[in-house]
Amino acid sequence: MTTASIKYGRELDLIAKLTGKQRKEIQANREQLMADDRFRAWMDSLPNAGDARRLKKNAMDYL
């Protein structure tokens, strides 16, 4: 876990240097992407009938 954390920190530093963005901005963007992925996975798990289908369509249109 510690090795992975160190590697992740180094990757953030490298991305920040390459893009000119701050580490916090990069981390926030990554967290938002992961939240979006979790939401889409949840939506995909809904049944495709009736109200669930309308909810799924409305939510995906919102994104």
PQR file of N, CA, C, O and H, with PARSE charges and radii, in Angstrom:
ATOM      1  N   MET A   1       0.824  -1.189   0.000 -0.4000 1.5000
ATOM      2  CA  MET A   1       0.000   0.000   0.000 -0.0000 2.0000
ATOM      3  C   MET A   1       0.868   1.253   0.000  0.5500 1.7000
ATOM      4  O   MET A   1       0.582   2.197  -0.736 -0.5500 1.4000
ATOM      5  N   THR A   2       1.900   1.278   0.795 -0.4000 1.5000
ATOM      6  CA  THR A   2       2.785   2.436   0.859 -0.0000 2.0000
ATOM      7  C   THR A   2       3.490   2.647  -0.471  0.5500 1.7000
ATOM      8  O   THR A   2       3.604   3.780  -0.940 -0.5500 1.4000
ATOM      9  H   THR A   2       2.133   0.511   1.394  0.4000 1.0000
ATOM     10  N   THR A   3       3.960   1.574  -1.078 -0.4000 1.5000
ATOM     11  CA  THR A   3       4.634   1.677  -2.372 -0.0000 2.0000
ATOM     12  C   THR A   3       3.681   2.218  -3.425  0.5500 1.7000
ATOM     13  O   THR A   3       4.064   3.057  -4.240 -0.5500 1.4000
ATOM     14  H   THR A   3       3.867   0.654  -0.696  0.4000 1.0000
ATOM     15  N   ALA A   4       2.444   1.741  -3.411 -0.4000 1.5000
ATOM     16  CA  ALA A   4       1.449   2.214  -4.371 -0.0000 2.0000
ATOM     17  C   ALA A   4       1.144   3.693  -4.147  0.5500 1.7000
ATOM     18  O   ALA A   4       0.970   4.439  -5.111 -0.5500 1.4000
ATOM     19  H   ALA A   4       2.133   1.059  -2.749  0.4000 1.0000
ATOM     20  N   SER A   5       1.079   4.121  -2.897 -0.4000 1.5000
ATOM     21  CA  SER A   5       0.821   5.532  -2.587 -0.0000 2.0000
ATOM     22  C   SER A   5       1.954   6.421  -3.073  0.5500 1.7000
ATOM     23  O   SER A   5       1.718   7.500  -3.617 -0.5500 1.4000
ATOM     24  H   SER A   5       1.221   3.515  -2.115  0.4000 1.0000
ATOM     25  N   ILE A   6       3.169   5.971  -2.877 -0.4000 1.5000
ATOM     26  CA  ILE A   6       4.335   6.735  -3.341 -0.0000 2.0000
ATOM     27  C   ILE A   6       4.324   6.829  -4.861  0.5500 1.7000
ATOM     28  O   ILE A   6       4.562   7.896  -5.426 -0.5500 1.4000
ATOM     29  H   ILE A   6       3.361   5.094  -2.435  0.4000 1.0000
ATOM     30  N   LYS A   7       4.045   5.707  -5.518 -0.4000 1.5000
ATOM     31  CA  LYS A   7       3.994   5.692  -6.980 -0.0000 2.0000
ATOM     32  C   LYS A   7       2.899   6.625  -7.492  0.5500 1.7000
ATOM     33  O   LYS A   7       3.107   7.364  -8.454 -0.5500 1.4000
ATOM     34  H   LYS A   7       3.851   4.840  -5.059  0.4000 1.0000
ATOM     35  N   TYR A   8       1.737   6.589  -6.849 -0.4000 1.5000
ATOM     36  CA  TYR A   8       0.632   7.457  -7.245 -0.0000 2.0000
ATOM     37  C   TYR A   8       1.013   8.929  -7.083  0.5500 1.7000
ATOM     38  O   TYR A   8       0.724   9.745  -7.959 -0.5500 1.4000
ATOM     39  H   TYR A   8       1.568   5.988  -6.068  0.4000 1.0000
ATOM     40  N   GLY A   9       1.654   9.267  -5.979 -0.4000 1.5000
ATOM     41  CA  GLY A   9       2.101  10.642  -5.760 -0.0000 2.0000
ATOM     42  C   GLY A   9       3.081  11.099  -6.823  0.5500 1.7000
ATOM     43  O   GLY A   9       3.011  12.234  -7.294 -0.5500 1.4000
ATOM     44  H   GLY A   9       1.889   8.604  -5.268  0.4000 1.0000
ATOM     45  N   ARG A  10       3.985  10.227  -7.197 -0.4000 1.5000
ATOM     46  CA  ARG A  10       4.951  10.563  -8.251 -0.0000 2.0000
ATOM     47  C   ARG A  10       4.253  10.758  -9.593  0.5500 1.7000
ATOM     48  O   ARG A  10       4.598  11.657 -10.359 -0.5500 1.4000
ATOM     49  H   ARG A  10       4.043   9.305  -6.814  0.4000 1.0000
ATOM     50  N   GLU A  11       3.266   9.906  -9.867 -0.4000 1.5000
ATOM     51  CA  GLU A  11       2.516  10.050 -11.114 -0.0000 2.0000
ATOM     52  C   GLU A  11       1.759  11.370 -11.142  0.5500 1.7000
ATOM     53  O   GLU A  11       1.707  12.035 -12.177 -0.5500 1.4000
ATOM     54  H   GLU A  11       2.986   9.175  -9.244  0.4000 1.0000
ATOM     55  N   LEU A  12       1.170  11.755 -10.006 -0.4000 1.5000
ATOM     56  CA  LEU A  12       0.484  13.048  -9.931 -0.0000 2.0000
ATOM     57  C   LEU A  12       1.454  14.195 -10.180  0.5500 1.7000
ATOM     58  O   LEU A  12       1.136  15.136 -10.907 -0.5500 1.4000
ATOM     59  H   LEU A  12       1.213  11.215  -9.165  0.4000 1.0000
ATOM     60  N   ASP A  13       2.629  14.117  -9.582 -0.4000 1.5000
ATOM     61  CA  ASP A  13       3.642  15.156  -9.798 -0.0000 2.0000
ATOM     62  C   ASP A  13       4.022  15.251 -11.268  0.5500 1.7000
ATOM     63  O   ASP A  13       4.125  16.348 -11.816 -0.5500 1.4000
ATOM     64  H   ASP A  13       2.888  13.352  -8.991  0.4000 1.0000
ATOM     65  N   LEU A  14       4.230  14.112 -11.902 -0.4000 1.5000
ATOM     66  CA  LEU A  14       4.614  14.093 -13.311 -0.0000 2.0000
ATOM     67  C   LEU A  14       3.506  14.676 -14.178  0.5500 1.7000
ATOM     68  O   LEU A  14       3.772  15.494 -15.059 -0.5500 1.4000
ATOM     69  H   LEU A  14       4.147  13.220 -11.456  0.4000 1.0000
ATOM     70  N   ILE A  15       2.271  14.261 -13.934 -0.4000 1.5000
ATOM     71  CA  ILE A  15       1.147  14.792 -14.709 -0.0000 2.0000
ATOM     72  C   ILE A  15       1.022  16.293 -14.499  0.5500 1.7000
ATOM     73  O   ILE A  15       0.755  17.031 -15.447 -0.5500 1.4000
ATOM     74  H   ILE A  15       2.056  13.597 -13.219  0.4000 1.0000
ATOM     75  N   ALA A  16       1.212  16.750 -13.268 -0.4000 1.5000
ATOM     76  CA  ALA A  16       1.139  18.185 -12.975 -0.0000 2.0000
ATOM     77  C   ALA A  16       2.206  18.952 -13.744  0.5500 1.7000
ATOM     78  O   ALA A  16       1.937  20.028 -14.279 -0.5500 1.4000
ATOM     79  H   ALA A  16       1.429  16.150 -12.497  0.4000 1.0000
ATOM     80  N   LYS A  17       3.402  18.405 -13.801 -0.4000 1.5000
ATOM     81  CA  LYS A  17       4.479  19.074 -14.538 -0.0000 2.0000
ATOM     82  C   LYS A  17       4.191  19.100 -16.035  0.5500 1.7000
ATOM     83  O   LYS A  17       4.448  20.103 -16.701 -0.5500 1.4000
ATOM     84  H   LYS A  17       3.620  17.531 -13.366  0.4000 1.0000
ATOM     85  N   LEU A  18       3.663  18.006 -16.563 -0.4000 1.5000
ATOM     86  CA  LEU A  18       3.395  17.920 -17.999 -0.0000 2.0000
ATOM     87  C   LEU A  18       2.230  18.800 -18.433  0.5500 1.7000
ATOM     88  O   LEU A  18       2.253  19.370 -19.523 -0.5500 1.4000
ATOM     89  H   LEU A  18       3.454  17.191 -16.022  0.4000 1.0000
ATOM     90  N   THR A  19       1.213  18.911 -17.583 -0.4000 1.5000
ATOM     91  CA  THR A  19       0.009  19.644 -17.968 -0.0000 2.0000
ATOM     92  C   THR A  19      -0.033  21.071 -17.444  0.5500 1.7000
ATOM     93  O   THR A  19      -0.789  21.898 -17.953 -0.5500 1.4000
ATOM     94  H   THR A  19       1.194  18.447 -16.698  0.4000 1.0000
ATOM     95  N   GLY A  20       0.770  21.362 -16.437 -0.4000 1.5000
ATOM     96  CA  GLY A  20       0.731  22.686 -15.832 -0.0000 2.0000
ATOM     97  C   GLY A  20      -0.409  22.843 -14.829  0.5500 1.7000
ATOM     98  O   GLY A  20      -0.651  23.942 -14.330 -0.5500 1.4000
ATOM     99  H   GLY A  20       1.384  20.690 -16.024  0.4000 1.0000
ATOM    100  N   LYS A  21      -1.108  21.751 -14.533 -0.4000 1.5000
ATOM    101  CA  LYS A  21      -2.203  21.795 -13.566 -0.0000 2.0000
ATOM    102  C   LYS A  21      -1.674  21.471 -12.175  0.5500 1.7000
ATOM    103  O   LYS A  21      -0.616  20.858 -12.026 -0.5500 1.4000
ATOM    104  H   LYS A  21      -0.912  20.858 -14.938  0.4000 1.0000
ATOM    105  N   GLN A  22      -2.414  21.886 -11.171 -0.4000 1.5000
ATOM    106  CA  GLN A  22      -2.058  21.600  -9.790 -0.0000 2.0000
ATOM    107  C   GLN A  22      -2.451  20.165  -9.440  0.5500 1.7000
ATOM    108  O   GLN A  22      -3.395  19.613 -10.005 -0.5500 1.4000
ATOM    109  H   GLN A  22      -3.273  22.384 -11.292  0.4000 1.0000
ATOM    110  N   ARG A  23      -1.718  19.573  -8.505 -0.4000 1.5000
ATOM    111  CA  ARG A  23      -2.017  18.200  -8.074 -0.0000 2.0000
ATOM    112  C   ARG A  23      -3.445  18.070  -7.562  0.5500 1.7000
ATOM    113  O   ARG A  23      -4.126  17.089  -7.860 -0.5500 1.4000
ATOM    114  H   ARG A  23      -0.951  20.021  -8.045  0.4000 1.0000
ATOM    115  N   LYS A  24      -3.901  19.055  -6.791 -0.4000 1.5000
ATOM    116  CA  LYS A  24      -5.261  18.995  -6.241 -0.0000 2.0000
ATOM    117  C   LYS A  24      -6.299  19.002  -7.357  0.5500 1.7000
ATOM    118  O   LYS A  24      -7.313  18.309  -7.271 -0.5500 1.4000
ATOM    119  H   LYS A  24      -3.348  19.852  -6.549  0.4000 1.0000
ATOM    120  N   GLU A  25      -6.049  19.776  -8.391 -0.4000 1.5000
ATOM    121  CA  GLU A  25      -6.967  19.840  -9.530 -0.0000 2.0000
ATOM    122  C   GLU A  25      -7.017  18.496 -10.260  0.5500 1.7000
ATOM    123  O   GLU A  25      -8.090  18.027 -10.640 -0.5500 1.4000
ATOM    124  H   GLU A  25      -5.225  20.339  -8.461  0.4000 1.0000
ATOM    125  N   ILE A  26      -5.864  17.891 -10.448 -0.4000 1.5000
ATOM    126  CA  ILE A  26      -5.786  16.589 -11.111 -0.0000 2.0000
ATOM    127  C   ILE A  26      -6.501  15.534 -10.272  0.5500 1.7000
ATOM    128  O   ILE A  26      -7.263  14.727 -10.804 -0.5500 1.4000
ATOM    129  H   ILE A  26      -4.992  18.272 -10.139  0.4000 1.0000
ATOM    130  N   GLN A  27      -6.257  15.541  -8.964 -0.4000 1.5000
ATOM    131  CA  GLN A  27      -6.898  14.577  -8.067 -0.0000 2.0000
ATOM    132  C   GLN A  27      -8.408  14.769  -8.066  0.5500 1.7000
ATOM    133  O   GLN A  27      -9.151  13.789  -8.116 -0.5500 1.4000
ATOM    134  H   GLN A  27      -5.638  16.197  -8.532  0.4000 1.0000
ATOM    135  N   ALA A  28      -8.873  16.010  -8.008 -0.4000 1.5000
ATOM    136  CA  ALA A  28     -10.314  16.276  -8.009 -0.0000 2.0000
ATOM    137  C   ALA A  28     -10.950  15.784  -9.306  0.5500 1.7000
ATOM    138  O   ALA A  28     -12.043  15.218  -9.291 -0.5500 1.4000
ATOM    139  H   ALA A  28      -8.268  16.806  -7.968  0.4000 1.0000
ATOM    140  N   ASN A  29     -10.267  16.000 -10.420 -0.4000 1.5000
ATOM    141  CA  ASN A  29     -10.771  15.537 -11.709 -0.0000 2.0000
ATOM    142  C   ASN A  29     -10.865  14.017 -11.732  0.5500 1.7000
ATOM    143  O   ASN A  29     -11.854  13.458 -12.207 -0.5500 1.4000
ATOM    144  H   ASN A  29      -9.380  16.460 -10.432  0.4000 1.0000
ATOM    145  N   ARG A  30      -9.846  13.359 -11.225 -0.4000 1.5000
ATOM    146  CA  ARG A  30      -9.844  11.892 -11.193 -0.0000 2.0000
ATOM    147  C   ARG A  30     -10.965  11.363 -10.295  0.5500 1.7000
ATOM    148  O   ARG A  30     -11.636  10.391 -10.642 -0.5500 1.4000
ATOM    149  H   ARG A  30      -9.043  13.813 -10.840  0.4000 1.0000
ATOM    150  N   GLU A  31     -11.165  12.000  -9.152 -0.4000 1.5000
ATOM    151  CA  GLU A  31     -12.234  11.576  -8.250 -0.0000 2.0000
ATOM    152  C   GLU A  31     -13.600  11.757  -8.900  0.5500 1.7000
ATOM    153  O   GLU A  31     -14.487  10.922  -8.723 -0.5500 1.4000
ATOM    154  H   GLU A  31     -10.620  12.790  -8.870  0.4000 1.0000
ATOM    155  N   GLN A  32     -13.776  12.842  -9.653 -0.4000 1.5000
ATOM    156  CA  GLN A  32     -15.047  13.068 -10.348 -0.0000 2.0000
ATOM    157  C   GLN A  32     -15.276  12.005 -11.419  0.5500 1.7000
ATOM    158  O   GLN A  32     -16.391  11.508 -11.579 -0.5500 1.4000
ATOM    159  H   GLN A  32     -13.056  13.521  -9.798  0.4000 1.0000
ATOM    160  N   LEU A  33     -14.222  11.658 -12.150 -0.4000 1.5000
ATOM    161  CA  LEU A  33     -14.341  10.611 -13.165 -0.0000 2.0000
ATOM    162  C   LEU A  33     -14.714   9.273 -12.532  0.5500 1.7000
ATOM    163  O   LEU A  33     -15.528   8.529 -13.080 -0.5500 1.4000
ATOM    164  H   LEU A  33     -13.316  12.061 -12.021  0.4000 1.0000
ATOM    165  N   MET A  34     -14.122   8.968 -11.387 -0.4000 1.5000
ATOM    166  CA  MET A  34     -14.447   7.710 -10.700 -0.0000 2.0000
ATOM    167  C   MET A  34     -15.892   7.729 -10.196  0.5500 1.7000
ATOM    168  O   MET A  34     -16.580   6.710 -10.258 -0.5500 1.4000
ATOM    169  H   MET A  34     -13.460   9.572 -10.942  0.4000 1.0000
ATOM    170  N   ALA A  35     -16.355   8.877  -9.699 -0.4000 1.5000
ATOM    171  CA  ALA A  35     -17.741   8.992  -9.242 -0.0000 2.0000
ATOM    172  C   ALA A  35     -18.697   8.817 -10.416  0.5500 1.7000
ATOM    173  O   ALA A  35     -19.727   8.156 -10.288 -0.5500 1.4000
ATOM    174  H   ALA A  35     -15.796   9.705  -9.649  0.4000 1.0000
ATOM    175  N   ASP A  36     -18.357   9.410 -11.559 -0.4000 1.5000
ATOM    176  CA  ASP A  36     -19.177   9.245 -12.760 -0.0000 2.0000
ATOM    177  C   ASP A  36     -19.244   7.781 -13.174  0.5500 1.7000
ATOM    178  O   ASP A  36     -20.312   7.285 -13.535 -0.5500 1.4000
ATOM    179  H   ASP A  36     -17.520   9.947 -11.662  0.4000 1.0000
ATOM    180  N   ASP A  37     -18.115   7.089 -13.123 -0.4000 1.5000
ATOM    181  CA  ASP A  37     -18.082   5.667 -13.469 -0.0000 2.0000
ATOM    182  C   ASP A  37     -18.954   4.849 -12.520  0.5500 1.7000
ATOM    183  O   ASP A  37     -19.679   3.955 -12.956 -0.5500 1.4000
ATOM    184  H   ASP A  37     -17.248   7.492 -12.830  0.4000 1.0000
ATOM    185  N   ARG A  38     -18.883   5.153 -11.222 -0.4000 1.5000
ATOM    186  CA  ARG A  38     -19.710   4.428 -10.254 -0.0000 2.0000
ATOM    187  C   ARG A  38     -21.192   4.678 -10.516  0.5500 1.7000
ATOM    188  O   ARG A  38     -22.006   3.759 -10.426 -0.5500 1.4000
ATOM    189  H   ARG A  38     -18.294   5.879 -10.868  0.4000 1.0000
ATOM    190  N   PHE A  39     -21.542   5.927 -10.841 -0.4000 1.5000
ATOM    191  CA  PHE A  39     -22.935   6.264 -11.125 -0.0000 2.0000
ATOM    192  C   PHE A  39     -23.422   5.526 -12.366  0.5500 1.7000
ATOM    193  O   PHE A  39     -24.520   4.970 -12.368 -0.5500 1.4000
ATOM    194  H   PHE A  39     -20.881   6.673 -10.915  0.4000 1.0000
ATOM    195  N   ARG A  40     -22.614   5.520 -13.413 -0.4000 1.5000
ATOM    196  CA  ARG A  40     -23.007   4.811 -14.640 -0.0000 2.0000
ATOM    197  C   ARG A  40     -23.155   3.312 -14.386  0.5500 1.7000
ATOM    198  O   ARG A  40     -24.063   2.677 -14.923 -0.5500 1.4000
ATOM    199  H   ARG A  40     -21.722   5.972 -13.411  0.4000 1.0000
ATOM    200  N   ALA A  41     -22.283   2.755 -13.584 -0.4000 1.5000
ATOM    201  CA  ALA A  41     -22.386   1.331 -13.252 -0.0000 2.0000
ATOM    202  C   ALA A  41     -23.684   1.062 -12.495  0.5500 1.7000
ATOM    203  O   ALA A  41     -24.353   0.059 -12.746 -0.5500 1.4000
ATOM    204  H   ALA A  41     -21.546   3.270 -13.147  0.4000 1.0000
ATOM    205  N   TRP A  42     -24.041   1.947 -11.577 -0.4000 1.5000
ATOM    206  CA  TRP A  42     -25.296   1.797 -10.846 -0.0000 2.0000
ATOM    207  C   TRP A  42     -26.475   1.895 -11.803  0.5500 1.7000
ATOM    208  O   TRP A  42     -27.407   1.094 -11.732 -0.5500 1.4000
ATOM    209  H   TRP A  42     -23.498   2.761 -11.373  0.4000 1.0000
ATOM    210  N   MET A  43     -26.433   2.883 -12.704 -0.4000 1.5000
ATOM    211  CA  MET A  43     -27.520   3.042 -13.666 -0.0000 2.0000
ATOM    212  C   MET A  43     -27.641   1.812 -14.559  0.5500 1.7000
ATOM    213  O   MET A  43     -28.750   1.386 -14.878 -0.5500 1.4000
ATOM    214  H   MET A  43     -25.676   3.534 -12.762  0.4000 1.0000
ATOM    215  N   ASP A  44     -26.524   1.248 -14.957 -0.4000 1.5000
ATOM    216  CA  ASP A  44     -26.539   0.056 -15.803 -0.0000 2.0000
ATOM    217  C   ASP A  44     -27.110  -1.149 -15.071  0.5500 1.7000
ATOM    218  O   ASP A  44     -27.582  -2.092 -15.707 -0.5500 1.4000
ATOM    219  H   ASP A  44     -25.623   1.595 -14.698  0.4000 1.0000
ATOM    220  N   SER A  45     -27.072  -1.129 -13.745 -0.4000 1.5000
ATOM    221  CA  SER A  45     -27.594  -2.259 -12.977 -0.0000 2.0000
ATOM    222  C   SER A  45     -29.116  -2.202 -12.822  0.5500 1.7000
ATOM    223  O   SER A  45     -29.732  -3.178 -12.395 -0.5500 1.4000
ATOM    224  H   SER A  45     -26.689  -0.363 -13.228  0.4000 1.0000
ATOM    225  N   LEU A  46     -29.724  -1.058 -13.167 -0.4000 1.5000
ATOM    226  CA  LEU A  46     -31.178  -0.940 -13.047 -0.0000 2.0000
ATOM    227  C   LEU A  46     -31.866  -1.789 -14.107  0.5500 1.7000
ATOM    228  O   LEU A  46     -31.341  -1.967 -15.206 -0.5500 1.4000
ATOM    229  H   LEU A  46     -29.223  -0.265 -13.514  0.4000 1.0000
ATOM    230  N   PRO A  47     -33.032  -2.307 -13.778 -0.5600 1.5000
ATOM    231  CA  PRO A  47     -33.779  -3.055 -14.795  0.2800 2.0000
ATOM    232  C   PRO A  47     -34.216  -2.113 -15.913  0.5500 1.7000
ATOM    233  O   PRO A  47     -34.399  -0.918 -15.682 -0.5500 1.4000
ATOM    234  N   ASN A  48     -34.379  -2.632 -17.091 -0.4000 1.5000
ATOM    235  CA  ASN A  48     -34.732  -1.810 -18.256 -0.0000 2.0000
ATOM    236  C   ASN A  48     -36.227  -1.815 -18.522  0.5500 1.7000
ATOM    237  O   ASN A  48     -36.646  -1.984 -19.667 -0.5500 1.4000
ATOM    238  H   ASN A  48     -34.230  -3.603 -17.278  0.4000 1.0000
ATOM    239  N   ALA A  49     -37.035  -1.635 -17.494 -0.4000 1.5000
ATOM    240  CA  ALA A  49     -38.476  -1.634 -17.683 -0.0000 2.0000
ATOM    241  C   ALA A  49     -39.104  -0.463 -16.949  0.5500 1.7000
ATOM    242  O   ALA A  49     -38.626  -0.047 -15.894 -0.5500 1.4000
ATOM    243  H   ALA A  49     -36.695  -1.499 -16.563  0.4000 1.0000
ATOM    244  N   GLY A  50     -40.178   0.064 -17.518 -0.4000 1.5000
ATOM    245  CA  GLY A  50     -41.005   1.076 -16.874 -0.0000 2.0000
ATOM    246  C   GLY A  50     -40.260   2.288 -16.366  0.5500 1.7000
ATOM    247  O   GLY A  50     -39.483   2.911 -17.091 -0.5500 1.4000
ATOM    248  H   GLY A  50     -40.566  -0.273 -18.376  0.4000 1.0000
ATOM    249  N   ASP A  51     -40.507   2.617 -15.101 -0.4000 1.5000
ATOM    250  CA  ASP A  51     -39.945   3.814 -14.484 -0.0000 2.0000
ATOM    251  C   ASP A  51     -38.423   3.788 -14.453  0.5500 1.7000
ATOM    252  O   ASP A  51     -37.783   4.828 -14.612 -0.5500 1.4000
ATOM    253  H   ASP A  51     -41.137   2.112 -14.512  0.4000 1.0000
ATOM    254  N   ALA A  52     -37.843   2.624 -14.253 -0.4000 1.5000
ATOM    255  CA  ALA A  52     -36.383   2.525 -14.197 -0.0000 2.0000
ATOM    256  C   ALA A  52     -35.768   2.948 -15.525  0.5500 1.7000
ATOM    257  O   ALA A  52     -34.731   3.612 -15.545 -0.5500 1.4000
ATOM    258  H   ALA A  52     -38.362   1.779 -14.123  0.4000 1.0000
ATOM    259  N   ARG A  53     -36.397   2.569 -16.633 -0.4000 1.5000
ATOM    260  CA  ARG A  53     -35.867   2.948 -17.947 -0.0000 2.0000
ATOM    261  C   ARG A  53     -35.938   4.464 -18.130  0.5500 1.7000
ATOM    262  O   ARG A  53     -34.990   5.073 -18.626 -0.5500 1.4000
ATOM    263  H   ARG A  53     -37.239   2.030 -16.617  0.4000 1.0000
ATOM    264  N   ARG A  54     -37.052   5.074 -17.734 -0.4000 1.5000
ATOM    265  CA  ARG A  54     -37.172   6.535 -17.845 -0.0000 2.0000
ATOM    266  C   ARG A  54     -36.160   7.235 -16.943  0.5500 1.7000
ATOM    267  O   ARG A  54     -35.542   8.222 -17.342 -0.5500 1.4000
ATOM    268  H   ARG A  54     -37.823   4.580 -17.331  0.4000 1.0000
ATOM    269  N   LEU A  55     -35.994   6.722 -15.728 -0.4000 1.5000
ATOM    270  CA  LEU A  55     -35.009   7.288 -14.804 -0.0000 2.0000
ATOM    271  C   LEU A  55     -33.613   7.203 -15.400  0.5500 1.7000
ATOM    272  O   LEU A  55     -32.848   8.167 -15.361 -0.5500 1.4000
ATOM    273  H   LEU A  55     -36.495   5.921 -15.404  0.4000 1.0000
ATOM    274  N   LYS A  56     -33.293   6.047 -15.950 -0.4000 1.5000
ATOM    275  CA  LYS A  56     -31.974   5.846 -16.551 -0.0000 2.0000
ATOM    276  C   LYS A  56     -31.758   6.811 -17.712  0.5500 1.7000
ATOM    277  O   LYS A  56     -30.700   7.433 -17.805 -0.5500 1.4000
ATOM    278  H   LYS A  56     -33.914   5.264 -15.982  0.4000 1.0000
ATOM    279  N   LYS A  57     -32.744   6.946 -18.597 -0.4000 1.5000
ATOM    280  CA  LYS A  57     -32.614   7.847 -19.744 -0.0000 2.0000
ATOM    281  C   LYS A  57     -32.458   9.293 -19.279  0.5500 1.7000
ATOM    282  O   LYS A  57     -31.588  10.013 -19.770 -0.5500 1.4000
ATOM    283  H   LYS A  57     -33.604   6.441 -18.521  0.4000 1.0000
ATOM    284  N   ASN A  58     -33.292   9.718 -18.338 -0.4000 1.5000
ATOM    285  CA  ASN A  58     -33.210  11.095 -17.843 -0.0000 2.0000
ATOM    286  C   ASN A  58     -31.863  11.378 -17.193  0.5500 1.7000
ATOM    287  O   ASN A  58     -31.276  12.438 -17.411 -0.5500 1.4000
ATOM    288  H   ASN A  58     -33.999   9.133 -17.939  0.4000 1.0000
ATOM    289  N   ALA A  59     -31.376  10.445 -16.406 -0.4000 1.5000
ATOM    290  CA  ALA A  59     -30.090  10.639 -15.738 -0.0000 2.0000
ATOM    291  C   ALA A  59     -28.959  10.702 -16.747  0.5500 1.7000
ATOM    292  O   ALA A  59     -28.066  11.540 -16.617 -0.5500 1.4000
ATOM    293  H   ALA A  59     -31.853   9.583 -16.230  0.4000 1.0000
ATOM    294  N   MET A  60     -28.976   9.839 -17.747 -0.4000 1.5000
ATOM    295  CA  MET A  60     -27.904   9.836 -18.744 -0.0000 2.0000
ATOM    296  C   MET A  60     -27.975  11.095 -19.610  0.5500 1.7000
ATOM    297  O   MET A  60     -26.940  11.625 -20.015 -0.5500 1.4000
ATOM    298  H   MET A  60     -29.702   9.159 -17.853  0.4000 1.0000
ATOM    299  N   ASP A  61     -29.187  11.576 -19.897 -0.4000 1.5000
ATOM    300  CA  ASP A  61     -29.329  12.825 -20.647 -0.0000 2.0000
ATOM    301  C   ASP A  61     -28.759  13.994 -19.856  0.5500 1.7000
ATOM    302  O   ASP A  61     -28.199  14.928 -20.430 -0.5500 1.4000
ATOM    303  H   ASP A  61     -30.027  11.145 -19.569  0.4000 1.0000
ATOM    304  N   TYR A  62     -28.905  13.938 -18.538 -0.4000 1.5000
ATOM    305  CA  TYR A  62     -28.394  14.995 -17.673 -0.0000 2.0000
ATOM    306  C   TYR A  62     -26.875  15.046 -17.706  0.5500 1.7000
ATOM    307  O   TYR A  62     -26.280  16.122 -17.650 -0.5500 1.4000
ATOM    308  H   TYR A  62     -29.360  13.179 -18.071  0.4000 1.0000
ATOM    309  N   LEU A  63     -26.245  13.863 -17.798 -0.4000 1.5000
ATOM    310  CA  LEU A  63     -24.785  13.809 -17.823 -0.0000 2.0000
ATOM    311  C   LEU A  63     -24.314  14.344 -19.138  0.5500 1.7000
ATOM    312  O   LEU A  63     -23.110  14.397 -19.388 -0.5500 1.4000
ATOM    313  H   LEU A  63     -26.729  12.989 -17.844  0.4000 1.0000
TER
END
